[in-house]
Amino acid sequence: MGGIAGPRLVAAVAEAGGAGIVGLYKHPPQEIAALIAETAGLTGRAFGINLVPEVVSEAVLVDQVRAVLAAPAETPPFISFYGLPPRAAITPARDVGREVIVQIGSVFDAVEAVNRGATQLIIQGHEAGGHHLSRRPMADLVAALVERLPAVPVIAAGGISSGEAAAAAAAAGADAVLAGTAFICASESAAHDVYRAKVMAACSADTVVSDRFEIGWPGRPHRVLRNAVTEAAVPPEPAFIGRTVLFGRPYPVPRGSAAVPTIHSSGRIEEMALYCGTGCDAVTRIEPAAAIVARLATGFAAGRNASATDPTVTAAPVTPVTARAG
Ligand SMILES: Cc1cc2nc3c(=O)[nH]c(=O)nc-3n(C[C@H](O)[C@H](O)[C@H](O)COP(=O)(O)O)c2cc1C
């Protein structure tokens, strides 16, 4: 989660046995090196770096990948991409044996991602908070993907904030789960307090898939909490409504910006992009990331055990996964 999943949250997830992923955006190489160094200074365990191919040019993306690969770390980070990256961005990572996890929203893109070199897949259902790759429910996509690509580890994403939801993903055949919304209110998250309070108070019906927050990341619908911007009959004026800090520099936030409100943001937080998945029903308090990881892991294990003992459920083939998403 760009802006929210920084070194503190990622290290806390890693220390708890998950695999936290540092969310990046249009970060220059020196910022990437600094974030990896900071995270590696907080944990010696596996963590990942997330890049978003569609917000940068191919040349910049490849430079970002090279910056990740060049950064020294006790446990070199795996790379995760949001959406299909070009082969040129995957190959350098694969050439040095790095795990490459690609988040996609269809079986078609999953096959293409594997053809381009992805080692694991995150399949995102429409329940997900943040930007959307699919209009289909998570469980349907997982089942379709496990059937089509049985040898590739499949990580389920979308609406998984409780042990029960993690169990359902396991029952659908997932090898692991990825959660975003569940961690917005983690003690170590960098989300703004007003945003966190709204997520804790929200239920799934308070979320909506919108296209209103596309300044900085156009053309990709996103699930957010309903607010004055999503509910206006026409897109409101993109006037400046606040400030934030991006890459260490101040950034004025226009109404309609894709920037999520963080601890560095000020202004009309309630009108900003309050990304949130349908799993917000289960997010009701601030608690350490370790407690959230434990709940999801326990639920996932229970779902897997139930599938193994229920003859009506076809168990998915289990492939060793070297990096679990968090
Ligand atoms: C606040 C927020 C920010 C996100 N930012 C990113 C991002 O920068 N890169 C990315 O790959 N996915 C991002 N996502 C999407 C997640 O990868 C994932 O698909 C989603 O969180 C899963 O659904 P859930 O939020 O219901 O758990 C974000 C999600 C949220 C809620």
The ligand as an ORCA input file, in Angstrom:
! r2SCAN-3c Opt
* xyz 0 1
  C      -4.868      1.847      0.960
  C      -4.514      0.872     -0.109
  C      -3.439      1.139     -0.929
  C      -3.051      0.209     -1.910
  N      -1.949      0.477     -2.659
  C      -1.468     -0.486     -3.486
  C      -0.221     -0.316     -4.141
  O       0.442      0.719     -3.993
  N       0.232     -1.349     -4.909
  C      -0.466     -2.524     -5.043
  O       0.021     -3.452     -5.674
  N      -1.675     -2.672     -4.479
  C      -2.171     -1.704     -3.683
  N      -3.375     -1.903     -3.055
  C      -4.181     -3.106     -3.384
  C      -3.662     -4.351     -2.677
  O      -2.537     -4.851     -3.358
  C      -4.713     -5.459     -2.628
  O      -5.171     -5.798     -3.906
  C      -5.913     -5.110     -1.778
  O      -5.546     -4.393     -0.630
  C      -6.620     -6.382     -1.371
  O      -7.894     -6.120     -0.893
  P      -8.227     -5.702      0.621
  O      -7.829     -4.247      0.718
  O      -9.681     -5.906      0.695
  O      -7.408     -6.552      1.526
  C      -3.788     -0.984     -2.078
  C      -4.891     -1.227     -1.261
  C      -5.254     -0.340     -0.277
  C      -6.420     -0.658      0.609
*
